Amino acid sequence: MTGMGLGMSLVQSQALQLRQSIECSLSQNLAVVQKQMIALALYQKREDELVALYKKALARGDVRLYDKHGLKFEIALVLQKEIPPEILEDCGPAFSHVLFSGFEALFLGTKRALSRGSWLLFAAKDYKNVPEKFLEYWAVHERGEQITLGNHNLATKLEFNIAAKEKTLRNYVKWLEENEPDHLANVFAYQMHLALPDDDDFKELLETSQQSDEIQRLRELIEQTNWPYLILQKLSLYDKMNEKIDKSIKQIAKSVQLALEKYSGLEVITEIEKDLIAKFKEISSLRKYFCAIRHTPTWEYTRKIMENEMAERRSRIGLVYGGSPQKQGEFIDLLKKLGLETHSLPKKNIFSDNLTEAFDYALSH
Ligand SMILES: [Zn+2]
């Protein structure tokens, strides 16, 4: 407690300096500050929701102790419907949240603040009827995220190594392929770069952490073991399939450019929509291997071309319609008909800026 008191007064004077420097550059950075404030408010809201969710799980005896393979930690088992939708969307059925001091993050850096923070681990016990055994692997994954300060791929390596140790990896991978293909596919996006952080923060984590034995154990499980052979086998298969997907997405980019050259009006958007749906359908059999991370840059580039061209056409054609209220009315009706009333390029369905959403929209139409 005392440390806290002393720390607090120091922090306040520095906070004052911080506020003064913000004030003098307020006019320049108002937008930035407002964005930070909103982000902070959203973070605070998320934190309050998750602390309440953890307490609820605790009250009904659903905070479980995992104590195997030298790992020892607690995880809250929650119901899918209890998870805030945006968290389920962003993080999936298992996730973790760190309660850490904003001041520590400000002055010691986020990583150090994370390593000193207290982590709440969650997993949805009723998600797609996941078998209890596989739920444990999600728990281990979240513990791995904690220990590696948020490294998703090292956490996944740990998850698979524990499943391999328990001789259930083949069944687990099969379940993921059928129920959570993106989790598997995304592992292979940057499978190569897999070493534990060797910076000071991680070393401090080792020194300061009470459970340093457990962390040493985790280090062994992550660093001293290779990816299970089964996963490496899958890697080359997913690699091959994503090579094919890559070719198709690049062809999509080309056909969009050709359509923009061929059709001069705003109606080109309807032609492109039809063409995109057809082209995604051609690779529907590859959907389960689809690794969004790998193909998103090409999709963002394609969307940018469309967006810029459509914006240019919109202002040019708007001028052609002229200023009379009746003509402007006709122009707005055209934009509405084409779904362009709010954006120069729609941000949903086949034109979603989320490639997975665009792909799945095409397959369902
Ligand atoms: Zn993760």
Residues whose N, C-alpha, C, O or C-beta is under 5 A from the ligand:
A	BS01	ZN	H152 A155
